[in-house]
Amino acid sequence: MSKLTWRPQPGPQAEFARSTAFEVVYGGARGGGKTDAVLGEFGSHVDHYKSAARGLMVRRTRSALEPTIARAREIFRPQGARWLDSKSRFRWPNGAVLYFRHLDNDADADLYQGHDYTRVYVEELTQFPTPAPIAKLKATLRSAAGAPCRFRATCNPGGAGHAWVKARYIDPGPQVTVAENGLTRVFIPARVADNPALLKADPGYLDRLKLVGSEALVRAWLEGDWDAVEGAFFDGWSASNIIAPFAPPTWWYHFRAFDWGSAAPFSVGWWTVVGDDVSLPGIMLPRGALVRYREWYGAGGDGKGLRLTAEEVAAGILQRERGETLGRWVADPAIFAQNGGPSIAEAMAKAGVFFGPADNTRVGKLGALSGWDQVRARIRGQDGRPMLYVFETCRDFIRTVPVLQHDPQRPEDLDTAAEDHIADETRYACMSRPLTPTEPKAEKRNPLAWDWDRLRREDRARVRW
């Protein structure tokens, strides 16, 4: 059997190919040579470990795998690998194998329990809304033959999983190795400039990327900018919505909003309404603006809920707001449902935490008074000043809400497959203090004065008759 003839390009592609970290994510700009990197890495793995090399290549949809399979034929052909379409896998003469699979939904990852692989590759990692199915795939990494087992992934900014991928892999910094439970992970950024072979073969590629649309999309695709979110549901969000913490005056109206979750995350937000225009360092908060000054997000590292009881959540709320006086408390109306026993709201009330049902309108006939329009209107604000602010200590809000995307099937709603729990809770808060459109004031008339305009219209009508 011949050896792999493909060679990585100098720079990030070569770093990816030789990394010994357990998890490596290679991501950023389009055209960075990411697909070649993962295929070449497995080809090299086959050269070294022969029949012990067993790989799994995963994408969200089957159609998305087709270009990868086509490129794999070119890279693996010199090694004698054969594509077996009926089994959707490449098989080498020495017994090595690489399967190509797609996960239509997260539950499909359960089908791989009991499988053994030395490599798991996931293309477009950000298309997975939560890390849960990825964690299940990692559990298949084991080798009775002693071959090194590793996880590799590629991705671009954006997508339903943007927030968790950014937090886990990108935020620690490029080429920064993070150790967790004895395993290491690292992020290697990919940029178009790191793929000179592509630029030489297709000199117009960069110019075409610059024509894709908005500035945010160009930055994300061309530079791999993870802070540029194209197609964000709350497209008015900016750094001006984030402020440094301060002590809100006690005479301002304070309240809490709540979105319940047990298996899924819950979200508690503490809000205050600015009582009058107030100057802070570098910013003026307008009267009536909402300020999120504290949060409690009930999620574990796997993106799932903490599975706390209603009483435990209530105890945590009381502990965090000790000594405060709050006004209205609003929560998802679903917590008031009685399904053969006391509701979640009743259980929390017995523990000393009270809620009233929030207006749960998402998209409705009320125009600016519908739920998401209220959130969007407050984020954008009035006269160039936002009407919704978030303390920089509310990290889970900042991590999840600005990157939420539109529902592909219903663009006026957001994609509920993503981490939308804090957004829902924020919607309840905004609907409890709705912004109303400012109508021009009607001119007051003296009821005893002659209506000269009406008299002139009547005169013209008589003349026409």
Helices and strands as residue ranges (DSSP letters): H 12-18, E 23-28, H 34-49, G 50-52, E 54-59, H 62-76, G 77-79, E 82-84, G 85-87, E 89-91, E 97-102, G 106-112, E 119-122, G 125-127, H 132-138, E 150-155, H 162-165, I 166-170, E 178-180, E 183-190, G 192-194, H 196-201, H 205-209, H 215-223, G 239-241, E 242-243, E 253-259, E 266-273, E 278-280, E 283-285, E 290-298, H 310-320, E 329-331, G 333-336, H 344-350, E 356-357, G 367-369, H 371-380, E 388-391, H 395-400, H 421-432, H 452-464
